[in-house]
């Protein structure tokens, strides 16, 4: 696929969640910092861990990290409990994302979220997970389809989650655009047969990420997506 133009009209947009729609990195860093302190793991940079997962899930990465330090491998459960107890109400969309979502909704563009985090779980009886976070952000109605790690048997870059979302939306892969910040997002899009767009507004080293992921398209700011889709904010639907 060429990187300069979209030969087919896009009929759906799929989003990654963390570091794409929402600026959750500070909250995730705080949660992982506390979890590492709790199990007495020193000399590990939480930011580096969170931004360099590769094809692994965070759960897999933290299990390996804990095991390599001779600690119990339930580190991810500890992290998830800390984050789930404090994170959702403090989340914020990246600047510019809300405006793009409003414009896509105005144009009746079907949307979904495909994330590596759990769709729903509870922390001491308190609801948590991506579904709760979407609701806190007021996005449940705007983005009605949510596929979490608890909805799939294989995670990104496997296309299972993307294909499940497209099935629920009733859109063929070749008419969909997947927007995400990692090469796992791009790999899942490509494996599913979707257009892929690397979102670089929330991550470091965008050029390096693009070189590794080889996306069809790159968006340096949320508003770039409207240009990619051939939309101008506020114009009438053709």
ZITA-V409838 format. One line per field, one symbol per residue. ss: DSSP state (h for helix, s for strand, l for the rest). burial: # if it has 24 or more other C-alpha atoms within 12 Angstrom, else .. A space follows every 10 residues. Layout:
ss = ???
burial = ???
This chain:
ss = llllllllll lssssllsll lsllhhhhhh hhhhhhhhll lllllhhhhh hllllllhhh hhhhhhhhll llllhhhhhh hhhhhhlhhh llslllhhhh hhhhhhllls ssssllllll sssllssslh hhhhhhllll llllssslhh hllllllllh hhhhhhhhhl llhhhsssss llhhhhhhhh hhllsssssl lllllhhhhh hhhlllsssl lllhhhhhll llllllll
burial = .....#...# ########## ########## ######..#. #....#..## #.#######. ###.##.... ...####### ########.. ####.##..# #####.#.## ########## #.....#### ####..#.#. .########. ##.####### ######..#. ########## ########## ########## ###..#..## ..######## ######.##. #.#.....
